[in-house]
Amino acid sequence: MTETELLLWERLRKNKNGSYRFRAQHPIGKFIADFYCHEVLLVIEIDGGIHQNEIVAERDEGRELEITNLGIKVIRFTNDEILNDLEKVATTISRVLDACRA
């Protein structure tokens, strides 16, 4: 795992988002999701600088489309968001989790 994945994993693993359980590096079809919550069908992806590359960004779009076609919601955060405002990221994740469950 990358540094930012480890930071977010520590937060998710300690169950700081209520009763939701996440799996790290979870396979979904031919893809590996950074984090996955089966209960609400949610994938969390963390994007480093390489994801700003046009080719990588296009690949990400295609991958996200295939995952959403399975009925799974995908949310993305950048490394900078994780490093600079983990509390905001955690709040966003909590809101998405609650919305998925509703």
trRosetta pair geometry for C-beta under 8 A, 3 or more apart (Angstrom, degrees):
i j d omega theta_ij theta_ji phi_ij phi_ji
1 5 4.0 -131 -172 96 101 125
1 6 5.0 131 112 -59 124 80
1 9 6.4 -28 -164 -12 163 148
1 24 6.9 -29 -86 176 132 135
1 25 7.3 -117 -79 -46 94 117
2 5 4.6 96 50 7 76 104
2 6 7.0 -138 94 -6 40 87
2 46 7.2 -145 59 100 127 132
2 48 6.7 -141 -141 -61 170 128
2 79 7.6 -72 132 -108 141 113
3 6 5.8 -58 -153 35 29 112
3 7 6.6 30 151 -20 64 104
3 79 8.0 61 73 -150 95 110
3 83 7.9 37 115 -86 113 106
4 7 5.5 -48 -148 32 37 114
4 8 6.5 28 157 -10 67 104
4 46 5.3 -177 115 173 119 146
4 48 7.4 169 28 -80 137 88
4 79 4.6 -136 -44 -131 158 75
4 82 4.1 100 -156 84 106 151
4 83 6.2 -71 -99 -49 102 87
5 8 6.1 -60 -148 43 30 103
5 9 5.8 34 154 -24 67 112
5 24 7.3 106 172 -151 109 117
5 34 5.9 -130 -120 -160 111 111
5 46 5.6 -162 -78 42 75 147
6 9 5.5 -53 -138 37 28 114
6 10 6.4 36 159 -25 62 101
7 10 6.0 -53 -155 28 27 112
7 11 6.9 22 149 -14 60 106
7 82 5.6 128 80 166 130 112
7 83 7.4 131 26 -86 169 55
7 86 6.3 -109 154 -103 119 134
8 11 5.5 -57 -156 37 39 114
8 12 6.1 30 152 -14 73 108
8 35 7.0 -108 123 -34 120 147
8 44 7.3 -145 157 129 144 138
8 46 6.5 -175 10 -65 150 137
8 77 7.6 146 -86 64 148 143
8 82 5.6 -71 -50 -132 107 123
8 86 7.4 -160 -87 -137 69 102
8 89 7.0 -81 -107 131 108 142
9 12 5.7 -57 -140 43 33 105
9 13 5.5 34 161 -24 69 113
9 22 7.9 -142 -131 101 65 130
9 24 5.3 20 -119 -89 122 136
9 35 7.1 -169 -93 -85 76 119
10 13 5.9 -51 -132 38 22 112
10 14 6.4 17 165 -14 58 110
11 14 6.5 -65 -152 37 21 104
11 16 5.4 -70 -176 40 71 134
11 17 7.9 68 143 -32 89 98
11 86 6.6 -171 -62 177 150 118
11 90 5.8 -114 176 -93 142 115
12 15 7.8 35 167 -73 39 30
12 16 7.2 -92 -94 38 22 87
12 17 6.5 -12 -125 5 65 122
12 22 4.4 -25 165 36 130 145
12 24 7.9 141 80 -67 134 94
12 35 6.1 150 -22 -147 178 146
12 44 7.9 -167 -78 42 147 152
12 93 7.9 -94 -90 161 98 161
13 22 7.3 -90 -72 63 53 104
13 24 7.8 -21 -69 -35 107 119
15 18 7.5 -96 175 86 81 20
15 19 7.3 10 -163 -117 112 27
15 20 7.7 163 -142 63 72 55
15 21 7.4 -21 -102 -93 95 65
16 90 6.6 -32 114 -152 122 130
17 20 5.0 -41 106 49 107 116
17 22 7.9 58 45 -28 134 115
17 90 7.1 -145 -77 -162 95 84
17 93 5.9 -69 -107 119 139 113
17 94 5.4 -154 -137 -90 88 78
17 97 5.9 123 169 -13 120 164
18 94 7.2 115 -11 -133 106 93
18 97 7.0 179 38 122 125 146
20 37 5.2 -7 -179 -141 111 139
20 39 6.0 -143 -131 53 76 137
20 40 6.8 -35 -123 3 120 119
20 97 5.4 -87 -48 -147 158 140
21 37 6.7 139 77 -132 44 82
21 38 7.7 -19 81 34 93 89
21 39 6.7 101 39 -17 81 122
22 35 4.8 -2 -176 -173 128 105
22 36 6.5 138 -157 68 73 34
22 37 5.1 -50 -94 -74 71 82
22 44 7.5 -23 -136 21 137 122
23 26 4.1 81 103 -71 115 126
23 35 7.0 155 75 -155 43 55
23 36 5.1 -22 57 62 94 90
23 37 7.8 163 12 -81 72 36
23 38 7.3 39 0 -25 118 99
24 34 7.1 -34 -150 165 69 51
24 35 5.8 -26 -103 -98 58 73
25 32 5.6 -6 -164 178 68 114
25 33 7.6 166 -139 77 18 51
25 34 7.0 -13 -74 -142 51 31
26 32 7.0 149 72 -159 29 63
26 33 5.0 -20 64 56 86 100
26 35 7.3 58 8 -154 109 22
26 36 3.9 -89 58 23 145 130
27 31 7.2 148 -154 85 56 44
27 32 5.6 -38 -93 -100 59 68
27 33 7.7 163 -106 12 8 79
28 31 5.2 -21 68 71 83 95
28 32 7.6 144 21 -109 72 19
28 33 5.3 43 -1 -25 120 112
28 36 6.6 158 -50 -99 119 148
28 43 7.0 -73 -8 -85 159 132
28 67 6.0 54 117 -120 140 100
28 70 7.0 -171 175 59 113 164
28 72 6.8 -57 -157 18 151 171
29 66 6.7 -110 70 145 161 119
29 67 7.5 -146 23 -92 125 68
29 70 7.0 -150 -34 -60 123 147
31 63 5.7 117 -101 -158 141 109
31 66 7.3 144 -22 89 132 124
31 67 6.5 -64 50 -70 153 109
33 36 4.5 87 85 -57 142 105
33 43 4.4 -108 -143 -138 135 111
33 44 7.6 92 169 49 105 46
33 45 6.9 -96 -154 -77 73 83
33 67 7.5 108 -82 -124 113 145
34 43 7.5 104 42 180 74 86
34 44 5.9 -82 80 98 107 70
34 45 5.1 130 10 -121 121 46
34 46 5.3 149 -147 13 171 86
35 43 7.0 142 81 -160 56 51
35 44 4.2 -9 63 55 111 103
35 45 7.9 -156 31 -66 76 33
36 42 7.2 160 -153 87 49 51
36 43 5.4 -16 -100 -102 77 71
36 44 7.7 -155 -68 21 35 71
36 72 7.9 -26 -139 -157 102 136
37 40 5.4 8 113 43 116 88
37 41 7.5 -61 90 -1 73 9
37 42 4.5 4 51 56 105 98
37 44 7.9 51 -9 -13 98 100
37 97 7.1 -12 87 -113 170 102
38 41 7.0 18 -158 -76 35 51
39 101 7.9 -2 134 -93 103 99
40 73 7.8 -35 134 34 91 118
40 97 6.0 146 33 -145 165 66
40 100 3.8 84 176 121 124 131
40 101 5.5 -66 -103 -65 123 73
41 71 5.8 -35 178 121 158 85
41 72 4.5 -127 175 -111 93 66
41 73 6.3 98 113 12 84 78
41 100 7.0 -164 58 -169 73 128
42 72 7.0 179 -84 -168 17 80
42 73 5.1 -19 -111 68 71 98
42 74 7.9 155 -162 -88 55 29
42 75 7.1 -2 -169 7 101 103
42 96 6.6 126 -138 133 142 114
42 97 6.7 -95 1 -96 168 68
42 100 5.6 -80 -59 -76 120 168
43 67 6.0 -33 7 169 154 147
43 72 5.6 58 -16 153 105 119
43 73 7.0 -171 27 92 73 47
43 74 4.6 -17 69 -108 109 74
43 75 7.4 170 88 26 59 59
44 74 7.9 162 -87 -157 22 56
44 75 5.7 -19 -111 69 68 90
44 76 7.8 151 -163 -93 53 31
44 77 7.1 2 -174 6 97 105
44 93 6.7 0 -96 -114 139 115
45 60 7.8 146 148 -151 160 111
45 64 8.0 -90 -3 -88 153 102
45 74 6.3 15 -5 -172 115 102
45 75 7.3 -179 27 90 75 41
45 76 4.7 -24 72 -107 100 79
45 77 7.5 169 88 27 53 62
46 76 7.5 156 -93 -158 22 65
46 77 5.5 -24 -111 73 70 87
46 78 7.4 90 -164 -157 66 11
46 79 6.5 84 170 -76 102 60
46 82 6.2 13 -136 -39 124 143
47 51 3.7 -65 -165 35 110 163
47 60 7.4 25 -105 -120 123 155
47 76 5.6 25 -16 -174 117 114
47 77 7.1 180 21 89 80 36
47 78 5.3 -46 72 -108 91 59
47 79 7.0 -106 92 -22 46 75
48 51 6.2 123 61 -2 48 99
48 78 7.7 114 -100 -162 21 68
48 79 4.9 46 -109 -37 63 129
49 52 5.9 -42 -172 14 54 114
49 79 7.1 -45 -32 22 70 134
50 53 5.7 -28 -175 2 56 117
50 56 5.5 160 146 -95 82 177
51 56 5.4 -124 -120 124 39 123
51 57 6.2 96 174 -81 64 71
51 60 6.0 53 -147 -51 101 151
51 78 7.9 -148 63 -116 130 81
52 56 7.6 29 49 68 26 119
52 57 6.8 13 -151 -57 18 117
53 56 4.2 68 70 16 101 111
53 57 6.5 -173 83 -14 47 87
54 57 5.7 -55 -142 36 27 113
54 58 6.5 28 157 -19 63 104
55 58 5.9 -53 -151 34 30 111
55 59 6.5 30 150 -17 63 106
56 59 5.5 -54 -150 37 34 113
56 60 6.3 40 149 -23 66 104
57 60 5.5 -50 -149 33 32 116
57 61 6.6 37 151 -22 63 101
58 61 5.6 -49 -152 30 34 114
58 62 6.7 31 152 -15 64 104
59 62 5.8 -55 -151 38 33 110
59 63 6.2 34 152 -19 66 109
60 63 5.6 -56 -145 39 30 113
60 64 6.1 31 156 -20 66 107
61 64 5.8 -56 -146 37 27 110
61 65 6.4 31 154 -22 63 106
62 65 5.7 -52 -149 33 31 113
62 66 6.6 30 154 -17 64 104
63 66 5.9 -56 -153 35 31 110
63 67 6.5 26 152 -15 65 107
64 67 5.7 -57 -147 39 33 109
64 68 6.1 28 157 -15 68 108
64 74 4.9 -132 -140 64 95 160
65 68 5.9 -56 -142 40 28 106
65 69 6.3 36 155 -26 62 105
66 69 5.6 -52 -150 30 30 116
66 70 7.3 30 150 -19 59 101
67 70 5.8 -56 -164 29 38 112
67 72 5.0 -70 165 74 86 117
67 74 5.5 80 95 -55 134 125
68 71 7.6 83 -176 -56 42 8
68 72 6.3 -114 -99 69 36 62
68 73 7.0 47 -113 -106 87 34
68 74 6.2 -88 -62 2 93 106
73 96 7.3 -166 122 -179 140 114
73 100 6.2 -134 25 -101 145 118
75 92 7.4 -180 171 139 147 111
75 93 7.3 179 83 -102 149 69
75 96 5.7 -56 -43 -117 153 169
77 81 4.5 -118 -172 78 97 136
77 82 5.8 105 130 -50 127 89
77 89 5.4 44 -124 -128 155 118
77 92 7.8 141 -82 77 116 143
78 81 4.8 105 54 0 76 99
78 82 7.3 -142 96 -1 45 85
79 82 5.8 -60 -155 38 35 110
79 83 6.0 24 155 -13 71 113
80 83 5.8 -61 -139 44 29 106
80 84 5.5 -1 172 4 69 120
81 84 6.6 -68 -126 50 19 92
81 85 6.0 -55 -162 56 58 92
81 88 7.2 -103 -168 85 92 112
81 89 5.5 118 144 -74 103 113
82 86 6.0 37 -166 -93 51 81
82 89 5.9 26 -97 -45 56 167
83 86 7.7 27 -98 -52 5 91
85 88 4.0 7 145 22 116 118
85 89 6.4 134 105 -19 74 86
86 89 5.4 -53 -149 38 38 115
86 90 6.2 41 152 -22 69 104
87 90 5.6 -53 -147 36 31 112
87 91 6.4 33 153 -20 64 104
88 91 5.6 -51 -147 35 32 113
88 92 6.4 34 152 -20 64 104
89 92 5.7 -55 -151 36 30 112
89 93 6.4 31 152 -19 65 105
90 93 5.7 -52 -147 36 32 112
90 94 6.4 35 153 -21 64 104
91 94 5.7 -53 -149 34 31 113
91 95 6.5 31 153 -18 64 105
92 95 5.8 -56 -151 36 31 111
92 96 6.4 29 154 -17 66 106
93 96 5.7 -56 -147 38 32 110
93 97 6.2 35 154 -22 66 106
94 97 5.7 -53 -147 35 30 114
94 98 6.4 28 156 -16 64 106
95 98 5.8 -56 -149 38 30 109
95 99 6.3 28 154 -17 65 109
96 99 5.6 -57 -146 40 32 111
96 100 6.2 35 154 -23 66 105
97 100 5.8 -54 -147 33 29 111
97 101 6.5 23 156 -16 63 109
98 101 5.9 -60 -149 37 30 109
98 102 6.5 40 153 -33 64 104
99 102 5.7 -47 -148 20 33 117
